[in-house]
Amino acid sequence: MRAVALEVLGDRRAKLLADPLKVTVDGGVTMALQQNLKGIERQIEQVRQTPVPDDPRDEEEGGPAVATYLTPTRCYR
């Protein structure tokens, strides 16, 4: 589970890094994606810290399996 989540988030992060993080169009329109990148990096860190049942490192500790949901911090229309 962890490997799949990290792969998906890593792909999203790579796509953001492949394009400019800030674009300014003549006429005063600016689009900045730095906060999106920071959000994906926070999600990656959350996934890395969350114990999962298929991780051999977690089995040694003997802790219970925990599920987590990744939700956006803001509501969008």
MOSULBEL-V615395 format. One record per run of one state. SS is the DSSP state (helix for helix, strand for strand, loop for the rest). FROM is the first residue (numbers start at 1). LEN is the number of residues. Records with the same first field share a line. If there is no record, write none. Layout:
# MOSULBEL-V615395
SS->FROM-LEN, FROM-LEN
This chain:
# MOSULBEL-V615395
loop->1-1, 19-3, 26-3, 33-1, 50-6, 62-16
helix->2-17, 34-16, 56-6
strand->22-4, 29-4
